[in-house]
Amino acid sequence: MFSKTQPDWFVKEVQARSYSVWEREGRKDGRAGCNWARATKEIVDEFRAAAAGTNAHFTPPHLVVSQRPTRH
């Protein structure tokens, strides 16, 4: 469903979100494409909201800093 130009972190995020959508919607079979599309839309909407400075909770994994850098 994605071209080769999609970053790995985005594809992984959509996969995880798609699974969450599947669970949230009652684990119905035959809706993989719809779940994938919904997950993609949710993530893109959150990313756009964050970029616009509105209240959103999505931070792309490659931008998350797990700890402070140390000086040597």
C-alpha positions in Angstrom: 0.0 0.0 0.0 3.0 2.2 0.3 5.6 3.1 -2.3 9.3 2.5 -1.7 9.6 6.2 -0.8 7.8 5.9 2.6 10.2 6.0 5.5 10.5 2.8 7.6 9.4 4.6 10.8 6.2 5.7 9.1 5.3 2.2 7.7 5.9 0.7 11.2 3.8 3.3 12.8 0.9 2.7 10.3 1.2 -1.1 10.9 0.9 -0.7 14.6 -1.9 1.9 14.4 -3.7 -0.3 11.8 -3.7 -3.2 14.3 -5.0 -0.8 17.0 -7.8 0.2 14.6 -8.6 -3.4 13.9 -8.9 -4.1 17.7 -10.9 -0.9 18.3 -13.4 -1.9 15.5 -14.0 -5.3 17.0 -11.5 -7.4 15.1 -13.6 -7.7 12.0 -12.1 -9.7 9.1 -11.8 -8.4 5.6 -11.2 -4.8 6.6 -7.4 -4.6 6.4 -7.4 -2.0 3.6 -9.9 0.2 5.5 -8.0 -0.2 8.7 -4.7 0.7 7.0 -6.3 3.8 5.4 -7.8 4.9 8.7 -4.5 4.4 10.5 -2.7 6.4 7.8 -5.2 9.2 7.9 -5.0 9.4 11.8 -1.2 9.6 11.7 -1.0 12.1 8.9 -3.7 14.3 10.6 -1.8 14.2 13.9 1.5 15.0 12.2 -0.1 17.9 10.4 -1.7 19.2 13.6 1.7 19.0 15.4 3.4 20.8 12.5 0.7 23.5 12.7 1.2 23.9 16.4 -2.2 22.6 17.5 -2.7 20.1 20.3 -1.6 16.7 19.0 0.3 13.8 20.6 2.1 12.3 17.7 5.9 12.6 17.4 7.6 10.6 14.7 9.9 8.0 16.3 13.0 9.3 14.7 12.4 12.7 16.4 12.0 11.3 19.9 15.0 11.9 22.2 15.2 9.1 24.8 17.9 10.8 26.9 20.0 13.9 27.1 23.3 13.8 25.2 26.4 13.6 27.4 29.5 15.6 27.1 32.8 13.8 26.9 
